[in-house]
Amino acid sequence: MKDSSILNDRLTLGAGLLAFLSATLWGGNTVSIKIASSGMPPAAIAAVRFFLGALAVWPYARFAGISLKLVKEELLFLLGLVALFVVQILTMNIGTSLTLAAHATVLISSYPFATALFAHLLIRGDHLNGGKILGMAVSFSGVALIFGEAFIVGSAGSIAGDLIVFSSCILLGLRQVVTKRMTQGLHPVKLVFWQSVFSVPAFLAVTFIFEGSYEYRINPAVVAAILYQGVVVAGFCFILLTSLLRRYNASVITSFSFFTPLFGVILSGVLLGEVLSPWLILSVALIAAGIVVVSRFGETKAEIKGSPGI
C-alpha cells in the first residue's frame, strides 16, 4: 500500500472523545484483575478473559470482512509470539494480585519507554532520539517513586508484586517490538484473534498444573471483573482503538493513553478503597508526562503504533 493511500485524518471531536473513552476504560483493566483475583487464580483469569476476547473480536472481523484464515508462515510467527504473550500476561496477573491495583496500573502504563528501548535495539531505523530519551527518563522517575514508596511503607508483598508487574511492563515493551518485526502485513484484528485463541490452552494448562488446589470464590463482583477484561478491554477497546488508528493520526491517538494511569489510580481508590498517597499521585503525573513526550516528540518513521489492548 502506498503512503498516499493511508488515511491520516485530522482528529475530530467525536474521535477524540472515543480515544478518551478507550484510554479511560483501559484504566480499569488492572483494577478488574485485582477484583477477579479475589475469587480466581491468575492463569484461570487470563484463560477466561481471552476466550471472551476472541468471542468478541470474531463477529467484528466477520462484519468488517477481515479474513481470519492463517497461512503456514503466519502460524509459525504466531506460535512464537504467543509464548511471550502468555508469560507477559501471567506476570501482570500474578503481580497485580500481590500489590495495589494503583501500583500495577501505573507500572504497566510505563511500557512505552521499554518499547522505545527495545525498538532501538531490534528495529532498524527506530533509534532513540532526544524526545524518546527525555520521555523515558521522566517515566522511569515515576517508576522509581513507586518502588521508593513500597520500600518506605515496608510492605514485602507489595514490593514483590511491584517487581513482577514491572517485569510484565518490560515484557510488554518487548512484545510490542517483536510483534512489529514478526507480523508485518498481518491485520491487527487477525493477530489479536489468533493470539487469544492460541493462548487459552496455554493458560488452561498452567491452571491445571499449578492452580489445581485453588479454592474458587465466584461472586457477582468477580464475574463482572472477568466480563470487563474480556468483553470491554480485550474486545471493545481493541476494536475501537484499531478503528481509530486506521483513520486518524496515530501519535495523536496514542497520546490519549496518558489518561490510563490517571483513571486506573482513581478507580483503585473508588472501587477498592486504596489510599492514594502523594508519592503515587506524583508518579502518575511523571509517567503520564513521559508517555506524552514519547508519543508527541519521540516519533520516528518506524514507530510502533498500537496498544497493549489485548
C-alpha positions as CSV (number, residue, x, y, z in Angstrom):
1,M,0.0,0.0,0.0
2,K,1.4,3.4,-0.9
3,D,1.7,6.1,1.8
4,S,-0.7,8.3,-0.1
5,S,-3.5,5.8,0.4
6,I,-3.1,5.6,4.2
7,L,-5.8,7.6,6.0
8,N,-4.3,10.2,8.4
9,D,-7.3,12.5,9.0
10,R,-7.3,15.3,11.5
11,L,-8.8,14.2,14.8
12,T,-12.5,15.2,15.1
13,L,-14.2,16.0,18.4
14,G,-16.1,12.6,18.2
15,A,-13.0,10.7,17.5
16,G,-11.2,12.4,20.4
17,L,-14.0,11.5,22.7
18,L,-13.8,7.9,21.6
19,A,-10.0,7.9,22.1
20,F,-10.5,9.3,25.6
21,L,-13.2,6.6,26.3
22,S,-10.8,3.9,25.2
23,A,-8.0,5.2,27.4
24,T,-10.2,5.6,30.5
25,L,-11.7,2.1,30.0
26,W,-8.2,0.7,29.9
27,G,-7.6,2.3,33.3
28,G,-10.0,-0.2,34.8
29,N,-8.1,-3.2,33.5
30,T,-5.7,-3.8,36.4
31,V,-8.5,-2.9,38.8
32,S,-10.7,-5.6,37.3
33,I,-7.8,-8.0,37.5
34,K,-7.3,-7.2,41.2
35,I,-11.1,-7.8,41.8
36,A,-11.1,-11.0,39.9
37,S,-8.0,-12.3,41.8
38,S,-10.1,-12.4,44.9
39,G,-12.0,-15.4,43.5
40,M,-9.9,-16.9,40.7
41,P,-6.2,-17.7,40.2
42,P,-4.1,-15.6,37.7
43,A,-3.9,-18.2,34.8
44,A,-7.6,-19.0,35.1
45,I,-8.5,-15.3,34.9
46,A,-6.4,-15.0,31.7
47,A,-7.9,-18.1,30.1
48,V,-11.5,-16.8,30.6
49,R,-10.5,-13.3,29.6
50,F,-9.0,-14.2,26.3
51,F,-11.7,-16.7,25.5
52,L,-14.2,-13.9,25.9
53,G,-12.0,-11.6,23.9
54,A,-11.8,-13.9,21.0
55,L,-15.6,-14.3,21.0
56,A,-15.9,-10.5,21.0
57,V,-13.4,-10.0,18.1
58,W,-14.7,-12.7,15.8
59,P,-18.1,-11.2,14.9
60,Y,-16.4,-7.8,14.3
61,A,-13.9,-9.5,11.9
62,R,-16.9,-11.1,10.0
63,F,-18.8,-7.8,9.9
64,A,-15.8,-5.9,8.7
65,G,-14.9,-8.5,6.1
66,I,-11.5,-9.3,7.7
67,S,-10.2,-12.8,6.8
68,L,-9.0,-14.8,9.8
69,K,-7.6,-17.6,7.7
70,L,-3.9,-18.3,8.6
71,V,-1.2,-19.4,6.3
72,K,1.7,-21.6,7.4
73,E,4.2,-18.7,7.8
74,E,1.8,-16.7,9.9
75,L,1.1,-19.7,12.1
76,L,4.8,-20.2,12.9
77,F,5.2,-16.5,13.8
78,L,2.1,-16.5,16.0
79,L,3.2,-19.5,18.0
80,G,6.4,-17.8,18.9
81,L,4.7,-14.6,19.8
82,V,2.1,-16.4,21.9
83,A,4.8,-17.8,24.2
84,L,5.9,-14.3,25.0
85,F,2.3,-13.1,25.3
86,V,1.4,-15.8,27.8
87,V,4.4,-15.0,30.1
88,Q,3.7,-11.3,29.9
89,I,0.0,-11.7,30.8
90,L,0.7,-14.2,33.6
91,T,3.3,-11.9,35.2
92,M,0.8,-9.0,35.0
93,N,-1.9,-11.0,36.7
94,I,0.3,-12.6,39.3
95,G,1.9,-9.2,40.2
96,T,-1.4,-7.4,40.3
97,S,-2.8,-10.0,42.8
98,L,0.2,-9.3,45.1
99,T,0.2,-5.5,45.1
100,L,-2.1,-2.5,45.0
101,A,-4.1,-2.1,41.8
102,A,-3.0,1.5,41.6
103,H,0.7,0.4,41.6
104,A,0.0,-2.1,38.9
105,T,-1.8,0.4,36.8
106,V,1.0,2.9,37.0
107,L,3.8,0.4,36.4
108,I,2.2,-1.4,33.4
109,S,1.4,2.0,31.9
110,S,5.1,2.8,31.7
111,Y,5.6,0.2,28.9
112,P,6.2,2.8,26.2
113,F,9.7,3.5,27.5
114,A,10.5,-0.2,27.3
115,T,9.1,-0.3,23.8
116,A,11.3,2.6,22.8
117,L,14.4,0.9,24.2
118,F,13.8,-2.5,22.5
119,A,12.9,-0.7,19.2
120,H,16.2,1.0,19.3
121,L,18.0,-2.4,19.8
122,L,15.9,-4.5,17.4
123,I,14.3,-2.4,14.7
124,R,16.5,-0.7,12.0
125,G,15.9,3.0,11.7
126,D,14.0,3.3,15.0
127,H,16.7,4.9,17.1
128,L,16.5,6.7,20.4
129,N,16.3,10.4,20.0
130,G,16.2,13.4,22.4
131,G,12.4,13.2,22.7
132,K,12.3,9.5,23.5
133,I,15.2,9.7,26.0
134,L,13.5,12.6,27.8
135,G,10.2,10.7,27.9
136,M,11.9,7.5,29.1
137,A,13.7,9.5,31.9
138,V,10.6,11.1,33.1
139,S,8.6,7.9,33.1
140,F,11.4,6.0,34.8
141,S,11.5,8.6,37.6
142,G,7.8,7.8,38.2
143,V,8.5,4.1,38.4
144,A,11.3,4.8,40.8
145,L,8.8,6.7,43.1
146,I,6.5,3.6,43.1
147,F,9.4,1.4,44.4
148,G,10.5,4.1,46.8
149,E,7.1,4.3,48.3
150,A,6.9,0.5,48.7
151,F,10.3,0.4,50.5
152,I,9.3,3.3,52.8
153,V,6.0,1.6,53.7
154,G,7.9,-1.6,54.2
155,S,5.3,-4.0,52.5
156,A,7.3,-7.0,51.3
157,G,4.2,-8.3,49.5
158,S,3.7,-5.0,47.7
159,I,7.4,-4.8,46.7
160,A,7.3,-8.4,45.3
161,G,4.1,-7.6,43.3
162,D,5.5,-4.4,42.0
163,L,8.7,-6.1,40.8
164,I,6.6,-8.8,39.0
165,V,4.3,-6.2,37.4
166,F,7.4,-4.2,36.3
167,S,8.8,-7.3,34.7
168,S,5.5,-7.6,32.8
169,C,5.9,-4.0,31.7
170,I,9.3,-4.8,30.3
171,L,8.0,-7.9,28.5
172,L,5.1,-5.9,27.1
173,G,7.5,-3.4,25.6
174,L,9.5,-6.3,24.1
175,R,6.2,-7.9,22.8
176,Q,5.3,-4.7,21.0
177,V,8.6,-4.7,19.2
178,V,8.6,-8.5,18.4
179,T,5.0,-8.0,17.0
180,K,6.3,-5.2,14.8
181,R,9.1,-7.4,13.5
182,M,7.3,-10.7,13.1
183,T,3.9,-9.8,11.8
184,Q,4.4,-7.2,9.1
185,G,1.3,-7.3,6.8
186,L,-0.8,-9.3,9.3
187,H,-4.0,-7.4,10.1
188,P,-4.2,-6.5,13.8
189,V,-7.6,-8.0,14.2
190,K,-6.4,-11.3,12.8
191,L,-3.3,-11.1,15.1
192,V,-5.4,-10.4,18.2
193,F,-7.9,-13.1,17.4
194,W,-5.5,-15.9,16.9
195,Q,-3.2,-14.8,19.7
196,S,-6.2,-15.0,22.1
197,V,-7.3,-18.4,20.7
198,F,-3.8,-20.0,20.9
199,S,-3.1,-18.5,24.4
200,V,-6.2,-20.0,26.0
201,P,-5.0,-23.6,26.0
202,A,-1.7,-22.5,27.4
203,F,-3.4,-20.6,30.3
204,L,-5.6,-23.6,30.9
205,A,-2.5,-25.9,31.1
206,V,-0.9,-23.5,33.7
207,T,-4.1,-23.5,35.7
208,F,-4.3,-27.3,35.6
209,I,-0.7,-27.9,36.6
210,F,-0.1,-25.1,39.1
211,E,-3.5,-23.8,40.3
212,G,-5.4,-27.1,40.8
213,S,-5.7,-26.7,44.5
214,Y,-7.1,-23.1,44.3
215,E,-10.4,-22.7,46.0
216,Y,-12.6,-20.6,43.7
217,R,-14.9,-18.0,45.2
218,I,-17.1,-16.8,42.4
219,N,-19.4,-13.9,43.2
220,P,-21.0,-11.1,41.1
221,A,-18.0,-8.8,41.5
222,V,-15.6,-11.5,40.2
223,V,-17.9,-12.3,37.3
224,A,-18.3,-8.6,36.4
225,A,-14.5,-8.1,36.6
226,I,-13.9,-11.0,34.2
227,L,-16.5,-9.8,31.8
228,Y,-14.9,-6.3,31.9
229,Q,-11.5,-7.7,31.0
230,G,-12.8,-10.0,28.2
231,V,-15.6,-8.1,26.6
232,V,-14.8,-4.4,27.3
233,V,-11.0,-4.4,27.3
234,A,-9.9,-7.4,25.1
235,G,-12.9,-6.9,22.8
236,F,-14.5,-3.4,22.6
237,C,-11.4,-1.3,23.5
238,F,-9.2,-3.2,21.0
239,I,-11.8,-2.8,18.2
240,L,-12.3,0.8,19.0
241,L,-8.6,1.7,19.1
242,T,-7.8,-0.3,15.9
243,S,-10.6,1.6,14.1
244,L,-9.3,5.0,15.3
245,L,-5.7,4.1,14.4
246,R,-6.6,3.1,10.9
247,R,-8.2,6.5,10.2
248,Y,-6.6,9.2,12.4
249,N,-3.0,10.3,13.2
250,A,-1.5,7.5,15.4
251,S,0.7,9.7,17.5
252,V,-2.3,11.9,18.5
253,I,-4.5,8.8,19.2
254,T,-1.8,7.1,21.4
255,S,-1.1,10.3,23.3
256,F,-4.5,9.8,24.9
257,S,-3.0,6.9,26.8
258,F,-1.7,9.3,29.4
259,F,-5.2,9.2,30.8
260,T,-5.0,5.5,31.5
261,P,-2.8,5.5,34.7
262,L,-4.8,8.5,36.0
263,F,-8.2,6.8,35.8
264,G,-6.7,3.5,36.9
265,V,-5.5,5.2,40.1
266,I,-8.8,6.9,40.6
267,L,-10.8,3.7,40.2
268,S,-8.4,1.9,42.6
269,G,-9.3,4.4,45.2
270,V,-13.1,4.5,44.5
271,L,-13.7,0.7,44.0
272,L,-11.0,-0.8,46.2
273,G,-10.6,1.8,48.8
274,E,-6.8,2.0,48.2
275,V,-5.1,5.0,49.8
276,L,-3.7,7.4,47.1
277,S,-0.5,8.7,48.6
278,P,1.2,11.9,47.3
279,W,4.1,9.8,46.0
280,L,1.6,7.7,43.9
281,I,0.0,10.8,42.5
282,L,3.3,12.3,41.6
283,S,4.4,9.0,39.9
284,V,1.2,9.1,37.8
285,A,2.0,12.6,36.7
286,L,5.5,11.7,35.8
287,I,4.6,8.6,33.8
288,A,1.7,10.4,32.1
289,A,4.1,13.2,31.1
290,G,6.7,10.7,29.8
291,I,4.0,9.0,27.7
292,V,3.1,12.3,26.1
293,V,6.7,13.2,25.4
294,V,7.4,9.8,23.8
295,S,4.2,9.9,21.8
296,R,4.4,13.5,20.6
297,F,8.1,14.3,20.4
298,G,9.8,10.9,20.0
299,E,8.1,9.8,16.9
300,T,10.1,8.1,14.1
301,K,9.3,6.5,10.8
302,A,9.5,3.1,12.4
303,E,7.2,4.0,15.2
304,I,5.1,1.2,16.6
305,K,1.5,2.2,16.5
306,G,-0.8,0.4,18.8
307,S,-1.7,-0.5,22.3
308,P,-1.4,-3.4,24.8
309,G,-5.1,-3.6,24.4
310,I,-5.4,-7.4,24.5
